């Protein structure tokens, strides 16, 4: 999971068109119950959408559950916002929230949103007329809304809270004996230990909440970009078949959904980014034609540049020509990023995205119980630290396996031992061999909880009975946790009802039916690995970091690595020399054995970028992975050391 000029204000002109009355909707859906009773429940604020509105400003204050608390006051007071949006959810977060709700039925949402983001600033949000959209509802959006209503009541304010539900498919599990998989195959049965099922909803329900006058919108699972697209559809009256506009709004949401990742956070050239302690959060200023500019509040740290925005463009995508969303299929391949001069902290104008009709299905993420896990992290110091760390970990595993056998327990389902500091994650590409400091990373999986409780008790004994220099156990005795593994499938939109609640009451429901007519189809899958044979060669070699920026992320058990040329003239050489086979060989030690053609390469000519998708490369991914990097966050950084050889003097081209 942003700069848009102001488009909402309190209605003071009798000629203004009230957004809660004039809907201009083409929802591609069947309305099953009306919101006729909503007009009596409006808040003290009434929003208008003036006919002359040209731009709107949206700021994103959260890229995940646990993001910094300094973003909200920064954006409220310096962002000149119309909308403040928050993205809290990932597959891992949904697993955690599902587990929390299982223990306590009134939990299952992100409490930080209520107590840290909203409560201290609710008066400022109200005074400035800022509307709020967030997916903080997690697996319990109605409970989240109740907590927000308490905050509003204590503040003595009158704000309307709307809730989107319907993404939870667990009530329908008995009717889903077989499901359609993401790859199009059908007939797959749901896991027996199913724990949760949530469809990724789109922006239409959010738009509808805003049309009904909501001041704050809370959703459960939706695609990250929807928290920005919904407000844009509401403000500009974009219809559900305005695919290029919907793609533009979705791209705006994609670029800001991860918070500071587009304003200098985790940037390849991190050493050039000032003032991390006060990093600015993204604001998009979007025009009704779909063009927008991304920047950050003035006098904040961070950096907005071609590189920072391009890295976020390629973050966690697959085929850039077929970025699939519930509202639209986006083609990011020809997106152009151009720096805007003279803006404090930097700004980038974004154009060139195309959109196509979406599919008739929602993507669904289910989780199911798959045993238990525990992780021990132990620092080791002194000479031959890595060797001591490895022997210690091996000895603990050997001891516990023997104890399992004596007690009649099964062996570990899987074990992952890494020595951090010895570059284990680099495999054959490791350089460091003799560090005097190392950290044991020892993660294990077992079907039975009591087996891992035994393992957990055996860690501390290494401090007196194994290698010298083991300084302790980070976080104390390892905690045994259930593993909630993800399972993705497709579900027909027409078979899912979306519900709109306002002030605690159900006011409307509808089902999307997909495009009414045959629309222009999205471009076909566009894997490209054809070298340009006309390029000259030479005696020079370059580390990839000299020629490109990188950014990596995850989708399930697959990782993606985006590679962006630092200069357009470098791009043809990257296309020729940085092939999918080269990347697959570099990461072969991390790809599941037996997976052939595991790496696919795509091109984004508009931003001079390549995108590599590495299948089965994360050890299961998310909470199912025992690795220290279960989401591939470091893969892009690791690739920077790759040397490209046989090149001409590329630096002279730029000079």
KETOR-774701 format. One line per 5 residues: number of its first residue (from 1); for each residue x, y, z of C-alpha. Coordinates in steps of 0.1 Angstrom, whole numbers, plus 5000, padded with zeros to 4 digits. Example, Ala and Ser with C-alpha at 12.3 -4.5 7.8 and 13.67 -1.06 7.14 Angstrom:
BEGIN
1	5123:4955:5078 | 5137:4989:5071
This chain:
BEGIN
1	5000:5000:5000 | 5004:5112:4969 | 4994:5148:4959 | 4959:5158:4949 | 4945:5194:4952
6	4915:5200:4973 | 4881:5190:4959 | 4859:5187:4989 | 4845:5214:5012 | 4815:5222:5033
11	4784:5230:5012 | 4777:5267:5015 | 4764:5274:4980 | 4728:5266:4973 | 4737:5257:4937
16	4763:5231:4947 | 4756:5195:4938 | 4755:5173:4969 | 4776:5142:4965 | 4753:5123:4988
21	4724:5131:4965 | 4739:5132:4930 | 4756:5099:4925 | 4764:5096:4888 | 4769:5059:4892
26	4774:5031:4867 | 4783:5004:4892 | 4782:4973:4869 | 4762:4958:4898 | 4728:4948:4909
31	4715:4968:4939 | 4697:4945:4963 | 4687:4969:4990 | 4685:5007:4989 | 4699:5034:5011
36	4667:5054:5012 | 4669:5057:5050 | 4704:5072:5049 | 4694:5108:5043 | 4683:5111:5079
41	4717:5100:5092 | 4740:5126:5076 | 4768:5141:5096 | 4771:5178:5103 | 4794:5181:5074
46	4780:5179:5039 | 4804:5175:5010 | 4800:5190:4975 | 4816:5182:4942 | 4817:5215:4923
51	4815:5211:4885 | 4848:5230:4881 | 4868:5207:4903 | 4900:5198:4885 | 4923:5182:4911
56	4922:5164:4945 | 4949:5157:4970 | 4953:5124:4988 | 4979:5116:5014 | 4988:5081:5026
61	4998:5078:5063 | 5004:5041:5066 | 5020:5015:5044 | 5015:4986:5068 | 5003:4978:5103
66	5030:4992:5125 | 5040:5023:5105 | 5052:5054:5122 | 5028:5077:5142 | 5045:5109:5129
71	5029:5106:5094 | 4993:5116:5105 | 5000:5150:5120 | 5025:5158:5092 | 4999:5151:5065
76	4970:5167:5083 | 4989:5200:5090 | 5011:5203:5059 | 4996:5181:5033 | 4967:5203:5022
81	4946:5172:5019 | 4912:5163:5008 | 4916:5126:5017 | 4938:5109:5042 | 4941:5072:5035
86	4957:5042:5053 | 4968:5008:5041 | 4973:4983:5069 | 4968:4949:5053 | 4990:4922:5038
91	4986:4885:5037 | 5008:4882:5068 | 4987:4909:5086 | 4955:4891:5077 | 4968:4859:5093
96	4977:4878:5125 | 4943:4895:5127 | 4925:4862:5120 | 4944:4846:5149 | 4936:4876:5172
101	4899:4875:5164 | 4899:4837:5172 | 4911:4845:5207 | 4889:4876:5212 | 4858:4881:5190
106	4859:4919:5194 | 4895:4921:5179 | 4906:4914:5144 | 4912:4950:5132 | 4942:4973:5135
111	4938:4991:5168 | 4966:5015:5160 | 4943:5031:5134 | 4918:5040:5161 | 4939:5049:5190
116	4971:5062:5174 | 4961:5076:5140 | 4925:5089:5146 | 4919:5096:5183 | 4946:5123:5189
121	4938:5141:5157 | 4901:5137:5152 | 4894:5174:5159 | 4920:5185:5134 | 4906:5161:5108
126	4871:5174:5114 | 4882:5211:5113 | 4901:5208:5081 | 4873:5188:5063 | 4895:5159:5056
131	4878:5126:5048 | 4894:5093:5058 | 4896:5059:5041 | 4913:5029:5056 | 4913:4991:5053
136	4921:4989:5090 | 4890:4968:5095 | 4909:4937:5087 | 4888:4907:5095 | 4864:4927:5118
141	4856:4960:5102 | 4823:4965:5122 | 4842:4962:5155 | 4867:4988:5142 | 4839:5011:5133
146	4824:5008:5168 | 4857:5018:5183 | 4859:5048:5160 | 4823:5058:5170 | 4835:5058:5206
151	4863:5082:5197 | 4840:5105:5179 | 4815:5104:5208 | 4841:5113:5233 | 4853:5142:5211
156	4818:5156:5210 | 4817:5155:5172 | 4792:5144:5146 | 4809:5123:5120 | 4795:5096:5098
161	4813:5063:5097 | 4807:5039:5069 | 4818:5003:5068 | 4823:4979:5038 | 4818:4942:5045
166	4812:4912:5024 | 4848:4902:5017 | 4846:4874:5043 | 4837:4841:5025 | 4838:4819:5056
171	4800:4819:5060 | 4798:4804:5025 | 4825:4777:5029 | 4800:4748:5027 | 4789:4759:4992
176	4825:4761:4980 | 4833:4724:4976 | 4856:4732:4947 | 4872:4765:4936 | 4889:4780:4906
181	4926:4785:4910 | 4944:4817:4901 | 4961:4800:4871 | 4926:4792:4857 | 4925:4755:4866
186	4893:4744:4884 | 4882:4715:4906 | 4906:4723:4935 | 4892:4715:4969 | 4896:4739:4999
191	4920:4729:5026 | 4904:4709:5054 | 4919:4731:5082 | 4905:4763:5066 | 4909:4793:5089
196	4898:4823:5069 | 4887:4834:5034 | 4887:4870:5022 | 4880:4884:4988 | 4900:4914:4975
201	4873:4939:4970 | 4878:4970:4948 | 4871:5007:4949 | 4834:5007:4941 | 4821:5001:4976
206	4844:5028:4989 | 4831:5052:4963 | 4796:5043:4973 | 4803:5051:5010 | 4816:5085:5000
211	4787:5092:4978 | 4765:5085:5008 | 4783:5112:5027 | 4807:5092:5048 | 4834:5111:5067
216	4853:5080:5075 | 4853:5048:5055 | 4865:5015:5070 | 4869:4983:5049 | 4880:4948:5054
221	4901:4932:5027 | 4904:4952:4996 | 4932:4958:4971 | 4956:4983:4985 | 4952:5008:4957
226	4914:5010:4962 | 4917:5034:4992 | 4929:5060:4967 | 4908:5050:4937 | 4875:5051:4956
231	4879:5088:4965 | 4889:5097:4929 | 4859:5079:4914 | 4837:5097:4939 | 4852:5131:4933
236	4855:5131:4895 | 4825:5110:4887 | 4846:5084:4869 | 4824:5056:4856 | 4832:5019:4860
241	4841:5016:4823 | 4865:5046:4823 | 4893:5021:4823 | 4922:5044:4815 | 4911:5067:4843
246	4905:5038:4867 | 4940:5026:4858 | 4955:5060:4865 | 4937:5062:4899 | 4949:5027:4907
251	4985:5036:4898 | 4982:5066:4921 | 4971:5043:4949 | 4998:5018:4941 | 5025:5045:4943
256	5014:5057:4977 | 5000:5026:4993 | 5033:5017:5010 | 5038:5051:5026 | 5074:5064:5026
261	5086:5037:5002 | 5078:5062:4974 | 5094:5092:4992 | 5129:5079:4998 | 5123:5049:5021
266	5142:5017:5013 | 5157:5035:4982 | 5187:5020:4965 | 5206:5053:4970 | 5197:5054:5006
271	5228:5074:5014 | 5214:5103:4994 | 5181:5105:5013 | 5181:5131:5041 | 5164:5131:5074
276	5150:5096:5078 | 5138:5107:5113 | 5114:5131:5097 | 5107:5114:5064 | 5078:5129:5044
281	5048:5107:5035 | 5034:5107:5000 | 5008:5130:4986 | 4993:5127:4951 | 4976:5156:4934
286	4954:5141:4907 | 4935:5157:4879 | 4902:5146:4864 | 4921:5135:4833 | 4940:5109:4853
291	4974:5126:4853 | 4989:5132:4888 | 5020:5145:4906 | 5035:5127:4936 | 5053:5147:4962
296	5055:5151:5000 | 5048:5178:5025 | 5073:5207:5026 | 5101:5208:5052 | 5101:5170:5057
301	5129:5145:5051 | 5130:5120:5024 | 5133:5124:4987 | 5109:5123:4957 | 5127:5116:4925
306	5125:5095:4893 | 5143:5067:4911 | 5122:5067:4943 | 5089:5066:4924 | 5102:5042:4897
311	5112:5017:4925 | 5077:5018:4939 | 5062:5014:4904 | 5078:4980:4900 | 5072:4969:4936
316	5053:4937:4941 | 5040:4935:4905 | 5041:4906:4880 | 5034:4912:4844 | 5033:4950:4841
321	5009:4949:4812 | 4984:4928:4831 | 4983:4942:4867 | 4950:4926:4877 | 4926:4946:4900
326	4889:4941:4907 | 4880:4974:4890 | 4904:4974:4861 | 4934:4956:4844 | 4963:4980:4843
331	4991:4983:4818 | 5021:4999:4835 | 5046:4992:4807 | 5044:5026:4791 | 5042:5047:4823
336	5064:5078:4821 | 5079:5094:4852 | 5091:5130:4849 | 5106:5151:4877 | 5090:5184:4883
341	5115:5212:4890 | 5113:5237:4918 | 5094:5217:4943 | 5106:5214:4979 | 5117:5178:4984
346	5110:5168:4949 | 5080:5159:4928 | 5073:5135:4899 | 5046:5138:4873 | 5031:5104:4863
351	5014:5097:4829 | 5010:5069:4804 | 4991:5042:4822 | 4964:5023:4803 | 4934:5004:4815
356	4912:4975:4803 | 4881:4957:4815 | 4886:4936:4846 | 4877:4900:4850 | 4844:4886:4864
361	4862:4871:4894 | 4875:4884:4927 | 4909:4870:4939 | 4905:4854:4973 | 4931:4848:4999
366	4923:4819:5023 | 4945:4807:5052 | 4946:4773:5067 | 4963:4757:5097 | 4995:4739:5088
371	5012:4730:5121 | 5034:4752:5143 | 5067:4771:5141 | 5093:4785:5164 | 5124:4807:5157
376	5155:4811:5179 | 5179:4840:5173 | 5212:4840:5192 | 5242:4863:5188 | 5276:4847:5189
381	5309:4866:5192 | 5346:4859:5190 | 5370:4842:5166 | 5354:4818:5141 | 5320:4831:5152
386	5302:4818:5121 | 5317:4783:5126 | 5307:4783:5163 | 5272:4795:5154 | 5266:4768:5128
391	5278:4740:5151 | 5257:4753:5179 | 5225:4753:5157 | 5233:4718:5143 | 5239:4704:5178
396	5206:4718:5191 | 5187:4703:5162 | 5205:4669:5166 | 5197:4668:5203 | 5160:4676:5199
401	5156:4651:5171 | 5170:4624:5194 | 5146:4635:5221 | 5117:4634:5197 | 5125:4598:5188
406	5127:4588:5225 | 5093:4604:5231 | 5077:4588:5200 | 5073:4622:5183 | 5077:4627:5145
411	5107:4645:5131 | 5106:4682:5123 | 5086:4690:5091 | 5113:4714:5081 | 5144:4732:5096
416	5161:4763:5084 | 5195:4773:5098 | 5212:4805:5087 | 5242:4822:5101 | 5236:4859:5097
421	5269:4877:5091 | 5282:4848:5071 | 5262:4857:5040 | 5243:4824:5040 | 5215:4840:5020
426	5240:4847:4992 | 5248:4810:4986 | 5278:4807:4962 | 5278:4845:4958 | 5289:4850:4994
431	5321:4871:5001 | 5325:4873:5038 | 5340:4842:5054 | 5356:4852:5087 | 5334:4875:5107
436	5340:4877:5145 | 5303:4884:5150 | 5275:4862:5138 | 5238:4856:5146 | 5222:4822:5146
441	5188:4821:5129 | 5172:4787:5136 | 5136:4783:5125 | 5117:4750:5127 | 5083:4736:5118
446	5064:4707:5133 | 5029:4693:5132 | 5027:4692:5170 | 5029:4721:5194 | 5044:4701:5222
451	5074:4691:5200 | 5083:4727:5195 | 5078:4735:5231 | 5105:4709:5238 | 5127:4725:5212
456	5122:4759:5227 | 5133:4748:5261 | 5166:4734:5247 | 5179:4766:5233 | 5192:4782:5265
461	5213:4752:5274 | 5237:4762:5246 | 5248:4791:5267 | 5266:4768:5291 | 5271:4736:5272
466	5282:4745:5237 | 5302:4773:5220 | 5319:4801:5239 | 5306:4836:5230 | 5269:4829:5227
471	5256:4860:5244 | 5219:4852:5248 | 5186:4845:5231 | 5170:4875:5214 | 5135:4880:5229
476	5140:4851:5254 | 5127:4816:5249 | 5113:4811:5214 | 5075:4813:5212 | 5056:4785:5195
481	5031:4799:5170 | 5005:4783:5147 | 5013:4785:5110 | 4985:4800:5088 | 4994:4792:5053
486	4979:4812:5023 | 4958:4796:4996 | 4947:4817:4966 | 4917:4811:4944 | 4891:4830:4923
491	4855:4836:4931 | 4828:4850:4908 | 4818:4886:4915 | 4782:4878:4908 | 4781:4853:4937
496	4794:4878:4964 | 4773:4905:4981 | 4790:4936:4992 | 4774:4954:5022 | 4774:4991:5031
501	4768:5000:5068 | 4764:5035:5081 | 4761:5045:5118 | 4760:5008:5126 | 4731:5000:5104
506	4731:4980:5071 | 4718:5004:5044 | 4727:4988:5011 | 4740:4957:4994 | 4750:4949:4959
511	4768:4924:4937 | 4792:4932:4909 | 4785:4914:4876 | 4816:4924:4856 | 4815:4943:4823
516	4781:4943:4806 | 4795:4942:4771 | 4827:4928:4755 | 4854:4953:4762 | 4888:4958:4746
521	4909:4930:4760 | 4941:4937:4779 | 4974:4929:4762 | 4986:4893:4764 | 5012:4882:4789
526	5044:4899:4777 | 5074:4880:4789 | 5103:4894:4770 | 5139:4881:4769 | 5151:4890:4734
531	5185:4906:4734 | 5193:4935:4711 | 5221:4920:4689 | 5230:4954:4674 | 5244:4968:4706
536	5282:4972:4707 | 5303:4952:4732 | 5335:4962:4750 | 5360:4953:4777 | 5342:4970:4806
541	5323:4954:4835 | 5299:4971:4859 | 5282:4961:4891 | 5245:4964:4885 | 5243:4991:4912
546	5263:5014:4889 | 5237:5011:4861 | 5204:5006:4879 | 5181:5009:4909 | 5164:4979:4923
551	5134:4971:4945 | 5121:4937:4955 | 5089:4923:4972 | 5067:4893:4974 | 5034:4877:4963
556	5029:4845:4982 | 5059:4822:4975 | 5071:4843:4946 | 5094:4873:4947 | 5098:4901:4922
561	5128:4922:4915 | 5123:4955:4896 | 5154:4969:4879 | 5153:5005:4867 | 5180:5020:4845
566	5197:5050:4860 | 5198:5065:4826 | 5177:5057:4795 | 5209:5049:4775 | 5217:5021:4799
571	5183:5004:4794 | 5192:4986:4761 | 5223:4971:4777 | 5204:4959:4807 | 5179:4942:4784
576	5207:4925:4765 | 5229:4914:4794 | 5206:4910:4825 | 5186:4880:4813 | 5162:4858:4832
581	5186:4829:4830 | 5213:4850:4846 | 5190:4861:4875 | 5178:4825:4880 | 5214:4812:4883
586	5222:4840:4908 | 5193:4830:4930 | 5193:4793:4923 | 5201:4784:4959 | 5169:4801:4970
591	5145:4787:4944 | 5127:4755:4953 | 5145:4725:4937 | 5129:4710:4907 | 5112:4742:4896
596	5122:4748:4860 | 5122:4782:4842 | 5115:4797:4876 | 5124:4833:4866 | 5103:4853:4841
601	5114:4887:4828 | 5091:4916:4818 | 5099:4950:4803 | 5086:4985:4811 | 5100:5007:4783
606	5082:5038:4796 | 5103:5038:4828 | 5133:5020:4813 | 5127:4991:4837 | 5128:4954:4839
611	5108:4932:4862 | 5119:4897:4872 | 5094:4873:4889 | 5110:4844:4908 | 5086:4816:4913
616	5088:4794:4945 | 5117:4814:4958 | 5107:4823:4994 | 5105:4790:5012 | 5067:4792:5012
621	5065:4829:5018 | 5050:4850:5046 | 5044:4832:5079 | 5049:4798:5062 | 5085:4806:5054
626	5113:4798:5080 | 5138:4821:5063 | 5151:4854:5078 | 5138:4871:5046 | 5104:4855:5040
631	5092:4884:5017 | 5123:4888:4995 | 5129:4923:5008 | 5167:4920:5003 | 5167:4903:4969
636	5170:4935:4950 | 5199:4946:4972 | 5216:4913:4967 | 5213:4916:4929 | 5232:4950:4930
641	5265:4931:4933 | 5259:4911:4901 | 5286:4920:4876 | 5277:4926:4839 | 5306:4920:4816
646	5315:4926:4780 | 5301:4962:4779 | 5314:4993:4762 | 5322:5024:4782 | 5287:5033:4793
651	5297:5062:4816 | 5310:5080:4785 | 5276:5078:4769 | 5261:5097:4798 | 5289:5122:4801
